[in-house]
Amino acid sequence: MKIRIPALALACAFSLLAAAPIGANAQVSVNINVPGLVMQAPPPPRYEALPPPRGGFVWVPGRWAWDGRAYAWQRGSWQPERRGYAYAPGRWVEDRGGWRWSDGDWRRHEARREMRREREWNDDHRRDDRDHGHGHGRGHDRDRGDFCPPGQAKKGNC
């Protein structure tokens, strides 16, 4: 009987000491798989020589495609031209800590031209402000009221 009590106490002490480090080192890992999201960044695009023009077709450049395990290069190809539209190539976009492919699409020529004009006007405006102290230099025509930036008249801002 005398041996059982110290042995039982010793066994209890060992069990308490053994359980403590296991509980402190417990970790939980949750991996949420978002469809279409790739956690590995795509490699830099490959150089593809632009082929000679083909009447009635638009060249779509090659891209890195994710096959579920790794990236694989897909060569560029020709697509039938759409009158009045311009092809905007697809691209990899950083999203929620990973990468998602945004497909290329067709945009109306007018909309693309309008976006370019507005972007150029904004760049010029920023340059004027930087170079001439917030628009007090070369851009006097803005102060006269007869100048309307591209796209703003349609929106009713001029």
C-alpha atoms as one frame of an Amber mdcrd trajectory, in Angstrom:
protein
   0.000   0.000   0.000   2.849   2.389   0.844   4.321   1.952  -2.646   1.012
   2.472  -4.482   0.277   5.977  -3.163   3.645   7.513  -4.186   3.513   5.682
  -7.524  -0.029   6.960  -8.138   1.001  10.524  -7.206   4.032  10.286  -9.471
   1.887   9.000 -12.372  -0.581  11.903 -11.901   2.252  14.439 -11.903   3.734
  12.970 -15.095   0.346  12.970 -16.820  -0.213  16.647 -15.952   3.252  17.622
 -17.169   2.899  15.597 -20.355  -0.498  17.101 -21.234   0.555  20.746 -20.735
   3.005  21.136 -23.686   0.664  19.365 -26.110  -2.186  21.762 -25.344   0.093
  24.807 -25.692   1.370  23.744 -29.113  -1.979  22.927 -30.663  -2.568  24.678
 -34.001  -5.541  25.016 -36.242  -5.069  25.564 -39.978  -7.957  26.564 -42.210
  -7.434  26.621 -45.968 -10.300  28.127 -47.949 -10.217  27.315 -51.639 -11.665
  30.196 -53.654 -12.561  29.031 -57.185 -10.470  30.726 -59.860  -7.953  32.086
 -57.340  -4.350  30.908 -57.745  -2.073  31.412 -54.756   1.118  31.358 -56.844
   2.015  34.451 -58.884   2.241  33.941 -62.654   5.671  34.048 -64.313   6.551
  37.120 -66.385   5.014  37.064 -69.875   7.039  35.459 -72.639   8.072  37.448
 -75.664   6.179  36.438 -78.776   7.057  37.999 -82.089   3.994  39.693 -83.532
   3.027  37.874 -86.733   2.277  39.820 -89.924  -1.269  41.286 -90.046  -4.114
  39.126 -91.333  -7.125  40.799 -92.892 -10.299  40.404 -90.816  -8.468  39.029
 -87.754  -7.000  40.405 -84.506  -3.931  38.911 -82.797  -4.555  37.820 -79.194
  -1.207  37.524 -77.347  -0.155  34.367 -75.505  -0.570  33.982 -71.763   0.277
  31.837 -68.763  -2.651  29.534 -67.951  -3.066  27.723 -64.615  -3.787  24.008
 -65.070  -4.484  23.220 -61.398  -0.879  22.348 -60.521   1.367  24.757 -62.428
   1.407  27.464 -65.062   1.608  26.439 -68.711   2.237  28.805 -71.624  -0.571
  29.134 -74.177   0.596  30.603 -77.469  -1.121  33.603 -79.021  -3.826  33.115
 -81.636  -5.943  34.942 -84.188  -9.554  35.919 -83.463 -12.072  37.156 -86.018
 -12.301  40.946 -86.022 -15.479  42.687 -84.788 -16.234  45.915 -86.642 -16.427
  48.967 -84.394 -14.706  47.142 -81.528 -11.144  46.850 -80.251  -9.834  43.776
 -78.422  -8.537  44.401 -74.885  -6.277  41.448 -73.945  -6.809  39.494 -70.718
  -4.457  39.799 -67.770  -3.619  38.335 -64.379  -4.996  40.487 -61.545  -3.933
  40.327 -57.905  -6.990  39.483 -55.790  -7.473  38.497 -52.121  -3.874  37.417
 -51.604  -3.785  35.378 -54.826  -4.098  35.831 -58.585  -7.159  35.651 -60.831
  -7.313  35.624 -64.652  -9.428  38.389 -66.158 -10.504  37.379 -69.678  -9.943
  39.671 -72.628 -12.993  41.349 -74.101 -14.192  43.537 -76.946 -14.729  47.262
 -76.302 -16.364  49.805 -78.553 -13.847  52.043 -80.331 -15.609  55.216 -79.136
 -15.463  54.178 -75.482 -11.791  53.294 -75.757 -10.993  56.571 -77.530 -12.955
  58.490 -74.894 -11.089  56.780 -72.054  -7.754  57.581 -73.711  -8.720  61.263
 -74.183  -9.847  61.584 -70.590  -6.670  59.877 -69.312  -4.509  62.227 -71.444
  -6.428  65.262 -70.201  -5.983  64.156 -66.587  -2.254  63.607 -67.161  -1.919
  67.085 -68.737  -3.927  68.646 -65.910  -1.717  67.025 -63.268   1.402  68.096
 -65.176   0.108  71.702 -65.406  -0.617  71.771 -61.680   2.809  70.386 -60.868
   4.713  72.636 -63.294   2.806  75.892 -62.898   1.581  76.032 -59.355  -1.879
  74.446 -59.456  -3.094  75.521 -62.869  -2.074  79.205 -62.822   0.327  78.845
 -65.749  -0.323  77.461 -69.188  -3.887  76.289 -68.524  -5.620  79.712 -68.487
  -8.285  78.499 -70.912  -9.739  76.361 -68.097 -10.410  79.523 -66.098 -12.297
  81.202 -68.979 -15.022  78.570 -68.881 -14.855  77.723 -72.613 -12.833  74.553
 -72.037 -14.517  71.248 -71.265 -12.469  68.082 -70.626 -13.202  65.099 -72.869
 -16.288  63.151 -71.804 -17.479  65.724 -69.274 -19.984  67.482 -71.565 -21.895
  64.226 -72.052 -22.051  63.861 -68.282 -23.440  67.388 -67.885 -20.381  68.740
 -66.035 -19.755  71.593 -68.527
